[in-house]
Amino acid sequence: MPRPLCATIHLDSMQHNLARARACAPQSKAWAVVKANAYGHGLERGMKGFAQADGLALIETENALRLRELGWTKPILLLEGIFDASDVPLLAEHDINSTVHSLEQIKMLEYTQLYRPIDVHLKMNTGMNRLGFRPDEYAAAYKRLRAIPGVRNITHMTHFANADELEHPRLTISEQVRRFRTGVEGLGGERSLSNSAGVLHQEVLAQELQNDWVRPGIMLYGGTPGGGRTAHDFGLRPTMTLSSEIIAIQQLEAGDTVGYGSRFEATGAMQVGVVACGYADGYPRHAPHGTPVIVDGMRTSVVGRVSMDMMTVDLTPVANARVGSKVTLWGDGLPIDEVAAASGTIGYELMCALAPRVRVSEGRMGTHG
Ligand SMILES: *Cc1c(COP(=O)(O)O)cnc(C)c1O
């Protein structure tokens, strides 16, 4: 018998969420972002779940090649571009679109003979201050890139710092769009601005956000990009349910403590359940007492410290709890964002941190566990 811990991936929810993204930005083509092992869901499952996307976007060249091996024939975009000149021939050979964010990358393209034309996304830094050319440097970078014979289409790209908060006090979407417009003035070519938060605001900002390509990530995995609205509010469905079982039950008396650090102390007689899931599986070690968890369909909470392979939960609200009771750590019936918020992080991090040792299967919601 395998360990009962399992991550069930809901491909149907992935399709649904992609359809939601498309409905928000009906005029745009969509890159489904599958970086970080498809946000922990597995690259191949990302490819299957987002088969209807216009392209897949990720970080590593080797994973782009893997998508080609798996049979993905539509566009692929490297979101940070290439890391070394030796990658340039691979772009041509496997028809991979590359982001170009630096002069170093332009030089790599200049120095390497491209035997087949490639498409690139030229990145503008409109205030995020990670990657890209500043608006006042942008036209020069474009011109230099345009002069490279092997470069075919150049899409103008930028990334939002605060798309989840329309009225951000430091840097608004509108200000970034204004800078972007200034930088691309007079240059032809398609445009790509929005991540999930931008896509979800597309309805409000349709005029400003003229995206030829959108780049949704977290929303496709049923997570909220933030901004105080839940994934459910946005009509998104969970795509990953992490489930396990109770493997032991302890009867506590008042004064008994649980786990490392004896951090939880019972104030009266109670039962705690030991769940086969710990931080080495990707469950957040910092999940405090009170972090929600579902046992046998009843909502209850984490007690004591999460350890490497196990965690303990309060069985008080679960009338018939027994060894073998089903546990949902997140997903179907328990939004990952709630677990993340209780643990001081975001759904993105929990998904991506799912550990390789966790068994993964595919199934519709309601069929896991
Ligand atoms: C990760 C990433 C995205 C997707 O962001 P979400 O917030 O997950 O939607 C879009 N564009 C770029 C450049 C990214 O790196």
Ligand as a Chemical Component Dictionary entry (heavy atoms), coordinates in Angstrom:
data_LIG
# 
_chem_comp.id                   LIG 
_chem_comp.type                 NON-POLYMER 
_chem_comp.pdbx_formal_charge   0 
_chem_comp.three_letter_code    LIG 
# 
loop_
_chem_comp_atom.comp_id 
_chem_comp_atom.atom_id 
_chem_comp_atom.alt_atom_id 
_chem_comp_atom.type_symbol 
_chem_comp_atom.charge 
_chem_comp_atom.model_Cartn_x 
_chem_comp_atom.model_Cartn_y 
_chem_comp_atom.model_Cartn_z 
_chem_comp_atom.pdbx_ordinal 
LIG C1 C1 C 0 5.015  34.088 -13.761 1  
LIG C2 C2 C 0 4.752  35.078 -14.819 2  
LIG C3 C3 C 0 3.449  35.327 -15.250 3  
LIG C4 C4 C 0 2.241  34.702 -14.594 4  
LIG O1 O1 O 0 1.984  35.354 -13.368 5  
LIG P1 P1 P 0 0.681  34.997 -12.480 6  
LIG O2 O2 O 0 0.675  36.002 -11.405 7  
LIG O3 O3 O 0 0.912  33.613 -11.954 8  
LIG O4 O4 O 0 -0.467 35.067 -13.396 9  
LIG C5 C5 C 0 3.261  36.203 -16.302 10 
LIG N1 N1 N 0 4.312  36.820 -16.889 11 
LIG C6 C6 C 0 5.583  36.614 -16.490 12 
LIG C7 C7 C 0 6.687  37.337 -17.166 13 
LIG C8 C8 C 0 5.841  35.747 -15.447 14 
LIG O5 O5 O 0 7.109  35.543 -15.055 15 
# 
loop_
_chem_comp_bond.comp_id 
_chem_comp_bond.atom_id_1 
_chem_comp_bond.atom_id_2 
_chem_comp_bond.value_order 
_chem_comp_bond.pdbx_ordinal 
LIG C1 C2 SING 1  
LIG C2 C3 SING 2  
LIG C2 C8 DOUB 3  
LIG C3 C4 SING 4  
LIG C3 C5 DOUB 5  
LIG C4 O1 SING 6  
LIG O1 P1 SING 7  
LIG P1 O2 DOUB 8  
LIG P1 O3 SING 9  
LIG P1 O4 SING 10 
LIG C5 N1 SING 11 
LIG N1 C6 DOUB 12 
LIG C6 C7 SING 13 
LIG C6 C8 SING 14 
LIG C8 O5 SING 15 
# 
